[in-house]
Amino acid sequence: MKIGIMGGTFDPIHLGHLATAESVRELFALDEILFIPAARPPHKLGRHVTDEHHRLAMTILATRSNKFFRVSDMELKRTGLSYTLDTMNELHAQFGTTTELFFILGADSLVDLSKWHEAKTLVARSHFIATTRPGVDVDFSATEKFFGSAASEHIHRVTTPAIEISSTEIRQRVKLGRSIKYLVPEAVEEYILREGLYL
């Protein structure tokens, strides 16, 4: 099997996440995309993150209409900081060595991949798909130099539909009483309003 991994705080998950995941699934002929809400991302320490049960619920609501999308709460069950290496090791143990894992991330995150916890081990064991928007040129030369031959074998760059939506923008719009319709799935919009999130 070939499984795509879409991680993130999903605070909240939005249509940009979903469109990117579906585009990558099709381009790489992945059997499924596994969405994994992050518990305590090391790079977001000090910033308020919405309670995990809300973020998990919104992710489930957002993905339920796509038969190729699944949601895992594995990182939410783990104690301590949430490192991608721990998640990928757990997934390798769960699915076995014949399953290929493809971690999906934005091009801006790929530039910083060398700074991730045990980055070289991560790239050696899994594939990474960096998504860029049309017309956006990102310099990956330092990343490719750091990872050497593993970069050409396990790091892939693709252009996905340009959907300019951010979770930060959505939270700000809710706080200001502005509409978030067509930025998030309808079920997620209803959940945010019903639970009084981001006010």
N, C-alpha and C positions, 0 to 999 in steps of 0.2 A: 504493500500500500504506500501511497504518497499522501502525507497529511500536512496541511498548512497550519501554522500556529500564529494566531493573531492575539498578541498580548497588549495590555494597556490598562490604565486606571478606569477607562470608560466612564468618565464623570462629567457628562453622560456620554454613552455611545451615540453616534450620529450617522447620518446617511453617507458621509465620506468614508467612515470605517467600513460600512457594508459594501459600498460600491468598489472600494479598493480590494476587499477580500474576494468578491465575486470575480473581478477582473483577473486577479492573480490565480484563482482556482481554475479559470478557463484557460489562461495562457500556459500554465504548467501541468494541465490535466490532473489536478489533485483530486483525490477521492473524497476529501472532506476538509473543511476548515474548522479548527478548534479554537474558539474564543476563550481566553483565559484572563478574567479580571485580576489585576495585580492587588496584592494585599498591602505591602509596605515597600514601595519602590525606593531604593536607596537614593536615587537622584531627585526624589520629591519630598525628602525629609524636611520638616519645617513648614510645609504647605498643608493647609487643611484639605483633607480628602473626604468626600462623603462616605458615610457608613457603608461597609462592604455589602450588607444585605440589600441595600437600595441599588448599588451598582450591579450586583449580580442579577437582581430582578429585572432591571432595565435591559441588561444584555440578553437575557432569556426572551423577553418580550420582543426585542429588536430582531432576533435571529430565527424565531420560530416558523416563519413563513418560507424559509429556504431549507429544502431537504438535505442540502450538503453542509449546512452549518450546525455545529454543536457547541455547547457551553460546558466548561469545566470549572469547578470551584476549588481545584487542587491547591492553588496558591493561597486562597483564603483560609484553608485549613492548616497551612503551615505556620509555625511560630517564627518569630524573628524577621529579619530583612528578607525581601523576596528577590533572589538572584536567578537570572535566566538559566544559568548552568544547572542549578538544582531542579528546575522545572524540566529541562531537556533530559537530564539523567533519569528522572522519574518517568517521563514519557517513553524513553528508550527501553526502560525496564518493563513498562506496561505493554508496549506494542511489539517488542522484539527487534532483533537486528535486521530483519528483512524489510522493515518499514523505514522509509525515508522521511525525515522531518524537515520542513521548510519554514523557517522563522521569517515572518513578514514584518518589515519595519520601513520607516520613512528614510529617504536619502540623507536627511540631516542627522539621523541617528546612526547611519552607517559610517559617517565621517568620524564619529566618536566611538565606534565599535572597539577600537584598540584599547580603550580605557575601561571596558567592561571587565567584570570579575572573571579571571581565567579565560580571557578572550580567545587565545590561540587554541585552547582545548575545545571551546565552543564551536569554532569554525571548522575544526578538524572533524568533529563528530556530526555536524548538521549543516544543512544548506541555509543560506540567508538570502532573502529576496528584498532588495532595496527598491522602493517605488519612488519614481520622480514624476513631476507634472510636466506636461508639454511645454517646451520652451525654457525650462529651468535647467541650467548647467551646473553640476556640482563636481568639484575637484576631488577625485578619489585616489589620487596618486600616492598620498601618504599612507592611506589605508592599504592599498595594494602592495606597497613596499613592506609594510609591517607584517602582513600575513603571507607574503611570498607566493609560492605555487598554490597554496590552499585558496588564495583569493580567486584565481581563475577557475578553480574546480568547484568551489563551494559558495562563492558570492556572485549573485546574479542581479543585474540591474534591469528594470523594466519601466516603461512609461504607462501610467494608468490615467483614467479620466480625471480631468482637473475639476475637483469639487472643493471650493474654498469654504470649508466649514471648520470651526474649531470648538472644542468643548468649552474653552474659556469664553468665547463669544456667546455661546448658548447660556452659560451661567449668568453672564452679565445682562443679557437680554431679559432673562427671567426676573432678575433682581430689579430691573427697571420697568417691569410690567409690559415688555414688548413681546411680540409674537415669535414663537419658535417653530411655527408650522412650516413644513417642508424642509426643515433642518434636521429633524429627528423623525423616526417612524411615529405614526399617529398614536400607537399604544404607549410609546415612551413619553410623548407629550402629555398624554392623559395621566400617566403615572406621576410625572413631575408635578403637575398641577394638583393632583389629588393628595400627594404626600407633602406638598408645600416645600419642595426642595429648592435650594438656591435663592431663597428670599432673604 
